[in-house]
């Protein structure tokens, strides 16, 4: 609301009086200063000394606190709101003096209702700006001073009573603390705390058991994790062993397959070699009668006609010796090599008989 704004004089007044109560930071609060200033200023005579005005303010403050408490603390919050709405129905304060005068009158009416004073109610109805207390005159200053002295005395006595009450309260609280009972079994607890000695031991034992149980549970969980890890590791090793064994079996299979293929190739080569040797033996057997014995015919051995010239005989000789050269028969067996060497001798003999000259030297490997 506008009356609570700090930019106006009435803002702290309204906040203190009709809002939350202020903290006791000064001797006079904002609402108290506004109310007593309104009364003393309204009834101030022309040329009145400042000291008399200050005495008026002190007297009004004492009367105000006697009727309503410090900072109007005795006035309920609901009544504060009602007074504020009565004096400021529009929610925006136009005239501060009029607002404070209305508040002063409403407080007087409230005090009169509380005390049941019909006279005060009539006075509040006739004069809305009637001050909270009578306006002091210059001659009333000594009375105000005497009243202030009585207030100091009564305040001192009250403070003593409050101190005594506080001490008694502390003694009662200490006695209650000494007589504190256990919250479990109801037995009296001698020292601080809310458990007796047996219940404290039982609680400590329960905590110990719970701690041991948690530790055991944690140990079992750790062992279970370790067992699971070992099982997984063993499974991985088993898989690795099986894979290695499968790879070894595959390698052995391939080696066995290669060995069998090699054996088949060797067997086939041996069979072909034996077949060739057999065929050569048969051919040698067929040719043997023509190259040895008394019926030796050099023309037949060289494969030339009876009227062959020397050049034809020499060419036939070279052709025949090429077949029986050691480079061509070296891979054959010993028996076949002896057979072809005998045929080579027969060719040389036939050449000598027909050509009448020594056999020429023959070379096959690298001849041009």
C-alpha positions as CSV (number, residue, x, y, z in Angstrom):
1,X,0.0,0.0,0.0
2,X,1.0,3.6,-0.5
3,X,1.2,4.4,3.2
4,X,3.9,1.8,3.5
5,X,6.2,3.5,1.0
6,X,9.5,4.9,2.5
7,X,9.2,8.1,0.4
8,X,6.6,9.5,2.9
9,X,6.6,10.3,6.5
10,X,3.7,7.9,7.3
11,X,5.3,4.9,5.6
12,X,7.4,3.7,8.6
13,X,4.5,4.8,10.9
14,X,2.0,2.5,9.2
15,X,4.5,-0.3,8.8
16,X,5.3,-0.2,12.5
17,X,1.8,0.3,13.8
18,X,-0.3,-1.8,11.5
19,X,2.2,-4.2,10.1
20,X,4.7,-6.4,12.0
21,X,6.0,-4.9,15.3
22,X,9.4,-3.2,15.1
23,X,12.5,-4.2,16.9
24,X,13.5,-2.2,20.0
25,X,16.4,-0.3,18.3
26,X,15.7,3.2,19.8
27,X,14.0,4.7,22.9
28,X,11.1,6.0,20.8
29,X,9.7,4.1,18.0
30,X,8.3,5.7,14.8
31,X,4.6,5.3,15.7
32,X,5.2,6.5,19.3
33,X,7.1,9.6,18.1
34,X,4.4,10.4,15.6
35,X,1.6,10.2,18.2
36,X,3.3,12.1,21.0
37,X,4.5,14.8,18.5
38,X,0.9,15.2,17.3
39,X,-0.4,15.7,20.8
40,X,2.4,18.0,22.0
41,X,2.4,20.0,18.8
42,X,-1.3,20.4,18.7
43,X,-1.5,21.7,22.3
44,X,1.8,23.7,22.2
45,X,1.5,27.3,23.2
46,X,3.2,30.0,21.2
47,X,6.8,30.7,22.4
48,X,6.9,27.6,24.5
49,X,10.5,26.7,25.3
50,X,12.1,23.6,23.8
51,X,12.7,22.0,27.2
52,X,9.0,22.2,28.1
53,X,8.2,20.6,24.7
54,X,10.7,17.8,25.5
55,X,9.1,17.2,28.9
56,X,5.7,17.0,27.2
57,X,7.0,14.4,24.8
58,X,8.5,12.3,27.7
59,X,5.2,12.5,29.7
60,X,3.1,11.5,26.6
61,X,5.5,8.6,25.9
62,X,5.1,7.3,29.5
63,X,1.3,7.6,29.3
64,X,1.2,6.0,25.8
65,X,3.2,3.0,26.9
66,X,1.2,2.7,30.1
67,X,-2.0,2.4,28.1
68,X,-0.9,0.5,25.0
69,X,2.5,-1.0,25.7
70,X,5.8,-0.3,23.9
71,X,5.2,0.4,20.2
72,X,1.4,-0.3,20.7
73,X,2.3,-4.0,21.4
74,X,-1.0,-4.5,23.4
75,X,-3.2,-3.6,20.5
76,X,-4.1,-6.8,18.6
77,X,-3.3,-7.0,14.9
78,X,-6.9,-7.2,13.9
79,X,-7.7,-3.9,15.7
80,X,-4.6,-2.3,14.1
81,X,-5.9,-3.2,10.6
82,X,-9.4,-2.0,11.6
83,X,-8.0,1.4,12.8
84,X,-5.9,1.7,9.6
85,X,-8.9,1.0,7.3
86,X,-11.1,3.5,9.3
87,X,-8.5,6.3,9.2
88,X,-7.4,5.6,5.6
89,X,-10.4,4.1,3.7
90,X,-9.0,4.9,0.3
91,X,-5.6,3.2,0.9
92,X,-3.7,6.4,0.1
93,X,-2.8,8.9,2.8
94,X,-3.6,12.4,1.7
95,X,-3.1,14.4,5.0
96,X,-0.6,13.0,7.5
97,X,-1.7,15.1,10.4
98,X,-5.3,14.2,9.9
99,X,-4.4,10.5,9.6
100,X,-2.3,10.6,12.9
101,X,-5.1,12.5,14.7
102,X,-7.6,9.8,13.6
103,X,-5.3,7.0,14.8
104,X,-4.9,8.8,18.1
105,X,-8.7,9.1,18.5
106,X,-9.3,5.4,17.5
107,X,-6.7,4.3,20.0
108,X,-8.4,6.3,22.7
109,X,-11.7,4.7,21.8
110,X,-10.1,1.3,21.8
111,X,-8.6,2.0,25.3
112,X,-12.0,3.2,26.5
113,X,-13.7,0.1,25.3
114,X,-11.1,-2.1,26.9
115,X,-11.5,-0.3,30.2
116,X,-15.2,0.0,29.9
117,X,-15.1,3.7,30.4
118,X,-18.3,5.3,29.0
119,X,-16.9,8.8,29.7
120,X,-13.8,8.1,27.6
121,X,-16.0,6.8,24.8
122,X,-18.1,10.0,24.8
123,X,-14.9,12.1,24.8
124,X,-13.5,10.2,21.9
125,X,-16.8,10.6,20.0
126,X,-17.0,14.4,20.7
127,X,-13.3,15.2,19.8
128,X,-11.6,12.8,17.3
129,X,-8.3,14.6,17.9
130,X,-8.4,14.3,21.7
131,X,-4.8,13.5,22.8
132,X,-3.9,10.2,24.2
133,X,-3.0,11.9,27.5
134,X,-3.6,15.3,29.0
135,X,-1.4,18.0,27.5
136,X,1.1,19.0,30.1
137,X,1.5,22.6,31.1
138,X,4.7,24.3,32.1
139,X,3.7,23.8,35.7
140,X,3.2,20.1,35.2
141,X,6.9,19.5,34.5
142,X,7.7,18.6,38.1
143,X,4.8,16.2,38.2
144,X,6.1,14.5,34.9
145,X,9.5,14.3,36.5
146,X,8.1,12.7,39.6
147,X,6.1,10.3,37.5
148,X,9.2,9.4,35.6
149,X,11.0,8.7,38.9
150,X,8.2,6.4,39.9
151,X,8.3,4.7,36.6
152,X,12.1,4.1,37.0
153,X,11.5,2.6,40.4
154,X,8.7,0.4,39.2
155,X,10.8,-0.6,36.2
156,X,13.7,-1.6,38.5
157,X,11.3,-3.6,40.7
158,X,9.9,-5.3,37.6
159,X,13.4,-6.1,36.3
160,X,14.2,-7.7,39.7
161,X,11.0,-9.7,39.5
162,X,11.8,-10.8,36.0
163,X,15.3,-11.8,37.0
164,X,13.9,-13.8,39.9
165,X,11.4,-15.5,37.6
166,X,14.1,-16.3,35.1
167,X,16.2,-17.8,37.7
168,X,13.3,-19.9,39.0
169,X,12.6,-21.0,35.4
170,X,16.2,-22.1,35.0
171,X,16.1,-24.0,38.2
172,X,12.9,-25.8,37.1
173,X,14.4,-26.6,33.7
174,X,17.6,-28.0,35.4
175,X,15.5,-30.0,37.8
176,X,13.5,-31.4,34.8
177,X,16.7,-32.2,33.0
178,X,18.0,-34.0,36.1
179,X,14.7,-35.9,36.2
180,X,14.7,-36.8,32.5
181,X,13.4,-40.3,31.8
182,X,14.6,-42.9,29.3
183,X,12.6,-42.8,26.0
184,X,12.7,-46.6,25.8
185,X,12.0,-48.1,29.2
186,X,10.9,-45.0,31.1
187,X,13.6,-45.2,33.8
188,X,15.1,-42.0,35.3
189,X,18.2,-40.9,33.4
190,X,20.9,-39.5,35.8
191,X,23.2,-37.8,33.2
192,X,22.5,-36.0,30.0
193,X,20.8,-37.9,27.1
194,X,17.5,-39.6,26.7
195,X,18.6,-43.2,27.3
196,X,19.4,-45.0,30.5
197,X,22.6,-47.0,30.9
198,X,21.1,-50.5,30.0
199,X,19.2,-49.1,27.1
200,X,22.4,-47.2,25.9
201,X,24.4,-50.5,26.1
202,X,21.6,-52.3,24.2
203,X,21.5,-49.6,21.5
204,X,25.3,-49.7,21.2
205,X,25.1,-53.5,20.8
206,X,22.4,-53.2,18.2
207,X,24.5,-50.7,16.3
208,X,27.5,-53.1,16.6
209,X,25.4,-56.0,15.3
210,X,24.0,-54.0,12.5
211,X,27.6,-52.8,11.5
212,X,28.8,-56.4,11.7
213,X,25.9,-57.6,9.6
214,X,26.6,-54.9,7.0
215,X,30.2,-55.9,6.9
216,X,29.4,-59.5,6.5
217,X,26.9,-58.7,3.8
218,X,29.5,-56.6,2.0
219,X,32.1,-59.5,2.4
220,X,29.6,-62.0,0.9
221,X,28.8,-59.7,-2.0
222,X,32.5,-59.2,-2.6
223,X,33.1,-63.0,-2.6
224,X,30.1,-63.5,-4.9
225,X,31.6,-60.9,-7.3
226,X,35.0,-62.7,-7.1
227,X,33.4,-66.0,-7.8
228,X,31.5,-64.6,-10.8
229,X,34.7,-63.1,-12.0
230,X,36.6,-66.4,-11.6
231,X,33.8,-68.2,-13.4
232,X,33.8,-65.8,-16.3
233,X,37.6,-66.0,-16.5
234,X,37.5,-69.8,-16.5
235,X,34.8,-69.7,-19.3
236,X,37.0,-67.4,-21.3
237,X,40.0,-69.7,-20.8
238,X,37.9,-72.7,-21.8
239,X,36.7,-71.0,-25.0
240,X,40.3,-70.1,-25.8
241,X,41.5,-73.7,-25.2
242,X,38.7,-75.0,-27.4
243,X,39.6,-72.6,-30.1
244,X,43.2,-73.5,-29.9
245,X,42.4,-77.2,-30.0
246,X,40.1,-76.7,-33.0
247,X,42.9,-74.7,-34.8
248,X,45.4,-77.5,-34.0
249,X,43.0,-80.2,-35.3
250,X,42.5,-78.2,-38.5
251,X,46.2,-77.8,-39.0
252,X,46.7,-81.6,-38.4
253,X,43.9,-82.3,-40.9
254,X,45.5,-80.1,-43.5
255,X,48.9,-81.7,-42.9
256,X,47.4,-85.2,-43.1
257,X,45.6,-84.2,-46.3
258,X,48.9,-82.9,-47.8
259,X,50.7,-86.0,-46.7
260,X,48.1,-88.2,-48.3
261,X,48.2,-86.1,-51.5
262,X,52.0,-86.4,-51.5
263,X,51.8,-90.2,-51.0
264,X,49.3,-90.4,-53.9
265,X,51.6,-88.4,-56.1
266,X,54.6,-90.5,-55.2
267,X,52.5,-93.7,-55.8
268,X,51.4,-92.4,-59.2
269,X,55.0,-91.4,-60.1
270,X,56.2,-94.8,-59.0
271,X,53.5,-96.5,-61.0
272,X,54.4,-94.4,-64.1
273,X,58.1,-95.1,-63.7
274,X,57.4,-98.8,-63.4
275,X,55.2,-98.7,-66.4
276,X,57.9,-97.0,-68.4
277,X,60.6,-99.4,-67.3
278,X,58.3,-102.3,-68.2
279,X,57.7,-100.8,-71.7
280,X,61.4,-100.2,-72.2
281,X,62.2,-103.8,-71.1
282,X,59.7,-105.1,-73.6
283,X,61.1,-102.9,-76.4
284,X,64.6,-104.0,-75.5
285,X,63.5,-107.6,-75.5
286,X,62.0,-107.1,-78.9
287,X,65.2,-105.4,-80.3
288,X,67.7,-107.8,-78.7
289,X,67.9,-110.4,-81.5
290,X,68.7,-107.7,-84.1
291,X,71.7,-106.2,-82.1
292,X,73.6,-109.3,-81.0
293,X,74.5,-112.9,-82.1
294,X,75.8,-114.3,-85.4
295,X,73.1,-112.7,-87.5
296,X,74.3,-109.2,-86.7
297,X,73.2,-106.9,-89.5
298,X,74.8,-103.4,-89.4
299,X,72.2,-101.9,-91.9
300,X,69.4,-103.1,-89.7
301,X,71.1,-101.7,-86.5
302,X,71.5,-98.3,-88.1
303,X,68.2,-98.5,-90.0
304,X,69.8,-97.7,-93.4
305,X,69.4,-99.4,-96.8
306,X,72.0,-101.6,-98.3
307,X,73.2,-98.9,-100.8
308,X,73.4,-96.1,-98.2
309,X,76.1,-93.6,-98.6
310,X,78.6,-92.6,-96.0
311,X,76.7,-89.5,-95.2
312,X,73.5,-91.4,-94.7
313,X,75.3,-93.9,-92.5
314,X,76.9,-91.1,-90.4
315,X,73.5,-89.3,-90.0
316,X,71.8,-92.6,-89.0
317,X,74.7,-93.2,-86.5
318,X,74.2,-89.8,-84.9
319,X,70.5,-90.2,-84.7
320,X,70.8,-93.7,-83.0
321,X,73.5,-92.6,-80.6
322,X,71.3,-89.6,-79.5
323,X,68.7,-92.0,-78.2
324,X,71.3,-94.0,-76.2
325,X,73.4,-91.1,-74.8
326,X,74.1,-91.3,-71.1
327,X,72.2,-88.0,-70.5
328,X,69.0,-89.6,-71.9
329,X,69.2,-92.9,-70.0
330,X,70.7,-91.8,-66.7
331,X,67.4,-91.8,-64.8
332,X,66.6,-95.4,-65.8
333,X,67.4,-98.4,-63.7
334,X,70.7,-100.2,-63.8
335,X,69.4,-103.1,-65.9
336,X,68.0,-100.8,-68.6
337,X,71.1,-98.6,-68.7
338,X,73.2,-101.8,-69.3
339,X,70.8,-102.7,-72.1
340,X,71.0,-99.3,-73.8
341,X,74.7,-99.3,-73.5
342,X,74.9,-102.6,-75.3
343,X,72.7,-101.2,-78.1
344,X,75.0,-98.2,-78.2
345,X,78.0,-100.5,-78.7
346,X,76.1,-102.3,-81.5
347,X,75.5,-98.9,-83.2
348,X,79.1,-98.0,-83.0
349,X,80.1,-101.5,-84.3
350,X,77.7,-101.1,-87.2
351,X,79.0,-97.7,-88.1
352,X,82.6,-99.0,-88.1
353,X,81.6,-101.9,-90.3
354,X,79.7,-99.8,-92.9
355,X,81.8,-96.5,-92.8
356,X,85.2,-98.2,-92.3
357,X,86.3,-95.5,-89.8
358,X,86.3,-94.8,-86.1
359,X,83.1,-93.5,-84.6
360,X,83.0,-89.8,-84.2
361,X,82.6,-88.2,-80.8
362,X,79.0,-87.1,-80.0
363,X,77.7,-84.5,-77.6
364,X,74.1,-83.8,-77.0
365,X,73.7,-81.2,-74.1
366,X,74.6,-77.8,-75.5
367,X,75.4,-78.9,-79.1
368,X,74.7,-76.3,-81.7
